[in-house]
Amino acid sequence: MKFSDLQIERYARHILLPEIGGAGQTKIMDGRVLVIGAGGLGSPVLLYLAAAGVGTIGIIDDDKIELSNLQRQIIHTTPRVGKPKVESARDTVKTINPDVNLQIHEERFTTDNALKLLKHYDFVADGSDNFETRFLVNDACYLTGTTLVSAAILRFDAQLGTYKAHLKNGQQDHPCYRCIFPEAPPADTTPTCAEAGVLGALCGVVGSLQATEILKEITGAGISMSGSLLIIDGLACEFRKIKINSDPDCPLCGVQPKITDLSLHA
């Protein structure tokens, strides 16, 4: 790709990086990423992917902005309270980088639309706030061969992982989300952010890391987090990266998979 003078100026700090350079920036500009949730995690993800020049960014969320969102959902503003989050996110992204092709989906990520949506994207950043959606996203990404970077946050704790089990081979282990968490916990055992609270600034930290891993996957820079899980203790400012192996008995990506479609989520 030949860069315009304005693009060279805009992306100069990426192009200077040997691990990215012009070739990597071209991959970023050709990249197609679906961001699930325009909330606490989705906000920094969207801001940094747009600033980086990701060519096509999709946003899926069916919520409207509430005043209580603004403590952490930095892509939205006070005058937009009551407005659909996807529209607010689109307006902000366009002010950051008008060259981004932004696709908004004002709906929930469900079994009805999951596979159709993922056909248009190569990478997914999941910032959803419930286990039901996280498992659906994981299963849909595996079945469509889409690389997933998933993050979750509650109170002062967070976790981050990259999942691309569809690329399993004899040389590198690529577990899926279900290799770590075979099934969702009972609904009444895990509080939501609305029930337990969340430190807004930590959403920025984790969402920025999530965007970093998406950009690494697009460009091939550095070491992929696939096969690892990053656990963050915000109160102690401790980051632990633990190795995760594939589970041969995984119901999705194991030797004898039991999940071969999304009917489980219907």
C-alpha positions in Angstrom: 0.0 0.0 0.0 1.2 3.5 -0.8 0.7 5.9 2.1 -0.5 9.4 1.6 1.5 12.2 3.2 -1.2 12.6 5.8 -1.1 8.9 6.6 2.7 8.9 6.9 2.4 11.8 9.4 -0.5 10.2 11.3 1.1 6.8 11.7 4.8 7.9 11.8 5.4 6.5 15.3 4.1 3.0 14.2 6.1 3.1 11.0 9.3 3.9 13.0 8.9 0.6 15.0 10.9 -2.2 13.4 8.4 -4.7 14.5 5.6 -2.9 12.6 7.0 -0.6 10.0 5.2 0.2 6.7 4.2 -3.4 6.2 2.7 -3.8 9.6 0.8 -0.5 9.3 -0.6 -1.7 6.0 -1.9 -4.8 7.8 -3.5 -2.6 10.4 -5.2 -0.5 7.8 -6.4 -3.7 6.1 -7.5 -5.2 9.5 -11.2 -6.0 10.3 -12.0 -6.1 14.0 -15.4 -6.6 15.7 -15.6 -5.0 19.2 -18.3 -6.6 21.4 -19.6 -4.0 23.8 -19.1 -0.2 23.7 -18.7 -0.1 27.5 -15.8 0.0 30.0 -13.5 -2.2 28.1 -14.8 -1.5 24.6 -14.2 2.2 25.0 -10.4 2.2 25.2 -10.3 -0.7 22.7 -12.3 1.4 20.2 -10.3 4.5 20.8 -6.9 2.9 20.3 -7.9 0.7 17.4 -9.2 3.8 15.6 -6.2 5.8 16.5 -4.0 3.0 15.1 -5.8 3.1 11.8 -7.6 -0.3 11.8 -9.4 -0.2 8.5 -12.7 -1.7 9.5 -14.1 -1.6 13.0 -17.4 -3.1 13.9 -19.2 -2.2 17.2 -22.1 -4.3 18.5 -24.1 -3.2 21.6 -27.8 -2.7 22.1 -27.6 -0.5 25.2 -28.2 3.2 25.6 -25.9 5.5 27.7 -26.7 6.0 31.3 -25.1 8.5 33.6 -23.6 5.7 35.7 -21.7 4.5 32.6 -19.6 7.6 32.4 -17.4 6.7 35.4 -15.5 4.3 33.1 -17.0 4.3 29.5 -14.8 7.1 28.3 -15.9 7.0 24.7 -19.2 8.6 25.7 -20.0 12.1 27.1 -22.5 13.6 29.4 -24.6 15.3 26.7 -25.1 11.9 25.0 -26.9 10.3 28.0 -29.9 8.4 26.6 -28.3 7.9 23.1 -27.5 4.5 21.7 -23.9 3.5 22.7 -23.0 2.5 19.2 -24.0 5.9 17.8 -22.0 7.7 20.5 -19.0 5.5 19.8 -19.2 6.1 16.1 -19.3 9.9 16.7 -16.2 9.8 18.9 -14.3 7.4 16.6 -14.9 9.6 13.6 -13.3 12.6 15.4 -10.2 10.6 16.2 -9.7 9.0 12.7 -12.2 9.8 9.9 -10.5 7.2 7.7 -11.8 4.3 9.7 -14.7 2.4 8.2 -17.0 2.1 11.2 -19.8 -0.5 11.1 -22.4 -0.2 13.9 -24.6 -3.0 15.0 -27.3 -1.8 17.5 -28.2 -5.3 18.7 -27.0 -8.0 21.1 -24.5 -10.6 20.0 -26.7 -13.7 19.8 -26.9 -17.2 18.2 -29.0 -15.6 15.4 -26.4 -13.1 14.3 -23.1 -14.5 15.5 -21.9 -16.5 12.5 -23.2 -14.0 10.0 -21.4 -11.1 11.8 -18.1 -12.9 12.1 -17.9 -13.6 8.4 -17.0 -9.9 8.0 -14.3 -9.8 10.6 -10.9 -11.4 11.2 -10.4 -10.5 14.8 -12.8 -10.0 17.8 -12.2 -8.0 21.0 -14.8 -9.2 23.5 -15.6 -6.7 26.3 -19.0 -8.2 27.2 -20.0 -8.2 30.8 -21.6 -11.6 31.3 -20.5 -15.3 31.0 -23.3 -16.2 28.6 -22.0 -13.9 25.9 -18.4 -14.7 26.6 -19.0 -18.4 26.0 -21.1 -17.7 22.9 -18.3 -15.4 21.5 -15.7 -18.1 22.2 -17.7 -20.8 20.5 -18.6 -18.7 17.5 -15.0 -17.5 17.0 -13.7 -21.1 17.1 -16.3 -22.3 14.6 -15.5 -19.5 12.2 -11.7 -19.5 12.7 -11.7 -16.0 14.1 -9.0 -14.9 16.5 -10.4 -13.7 19.8 -8.9 -11.4 22.4 -11.2 -11.5 25.5 -11.0 -9.5 28.7 -13.1 -9.3 31.8 -13.1 -7.0 34.8 -14.9 -6.8 38.2 -14.1 -4.6 41.2 -10.3 -4.3 41.2 -9.6 -7.6 39.3 -9.2 -8.4 35.7 -8.1 -11.1 33.2 -7.0 -11.0 29.6 -6.4 -13.8 27.1 -6.0 -14.5 23.4 -7.8 -17.5 21.9 -7.1 -19.1 18.5 -7.7 -22.8 19.0 -8.6 -23.1 15.3 -4.8 -22.8 14.6 -3.8 -25.8 16.7 -0.8 -27.7 15.4 1.9 -29.9 16.7 4.3 -27.0 17.3 2.2 -24.6 19.3 -0.6 -25.1 21.8 -3.7 -22.9 21.3 -6.3 -23.5 23.9 -9.8 -22.0 23.7 -11.7 -20.2 26.5 -13.5 -23.4 27.4 -10.1 -25.2 28.0 -9.9 -22.9 31.0 -13.5 -22.5 31.9 -15.5 -25.5 30.6 -18.9 -24.0 31.4 -20.4 -20.8 32.9 -20.9 -20.7 36.7 -24.5 -20.5 37.9 -26.0 -17.1 37.3 -26.6 -16.4 41.0 -23.0 -17.0 42.0 -21.2 -14.2 40.1 -22.1 -10.6 40.7 -22.1 -8.1 37.9 -20.3 -4.7 37.9 -23.7 -3.1 38.6 -23.9 -5.2 41.8 -20.3 -5.3 42.9 -18.7 -2.2 41.4 -15.7 -1.7 39.2 -12.7 0.7 39.3 -13.2 2.9 36.2 -9.5 3.5 35.6 -8.7 -0.2 35.6 -11.0 -0.6 32.6 -8.7 1.8 30.8 -5.6 -0.3 31.7 -7.2 -3.6 30.6 -8.9 -2.3 27.5 -5.6 -0.7 26.4 -3.9 -4.1 26.9 -6.7 -5.7 24.9 -6.1 -3.3 22.0 -2.4 -3.9 22.2 -2.9 -7.7 21.8 -5.3 -7.1 18.9 -2.7 -5.0 17.1 0.0 -7.6 17.8 -2.3 -10.3 16.3 -2.9 -8.2 13.2 0.7 -7.4 12.6 2.4 -10.5 13.9 4.6 -8.4 16.2 6.0 -9.8 19.4 4.8 -13.0 21.2 1.1 -13.9 21.1 -0.7 -14.3 24.4 -2.3 -17.5 23.1 -1.6 -20.2 25.6 -1.4 -17.7 28.5 -3.8 -15.9 30.8 -3.0 -12.6 32.3 -4.4 -12.0 35.7 -4.4 -8.5 37.2 -4.8 -7.5 40.8 -5.5 -3.8 40.7 -5.3 -3.2 44.4 -1.9 -4.7 44.7 -0.8 -3.6 41.2 0.3 -7.2 40.5 0.3 -8.8 37.0 0.6 -12.6 36.8 0.9 -14.4 33.4 0.1 -18.1 33.7 0.5 -20.8 31.1 -2.7 -22.4 29.9 -2.7 -25.8 28.0 -5.3 -27.1 25.7 -7.7 -29.6 27.3 -8.0 -32.7 25.2 -11.4 -33.2 26.7 -12.6 -29.7 25.9 -16.2 -30.0 24.6 -15.4 -27.4 21.8 -11.8 -27.9 20.6 -10.9 -31.3 22.2 -10.2 -34.6 20.6 -13.9 -35.6 20.5 -15.8 -32.3 20.5 -19.4 -32.2 21.6 -20.0 -28.6 20.5 -20.1 -28.4 16.8 -22.6 -25.6 16.3 -24.3 -22.9 18.4 -27.4 -24.8 19.3 -26.2 -25.0 22.9 -26.8 -21.3 23.2 -30.3 -21.2 21.7 
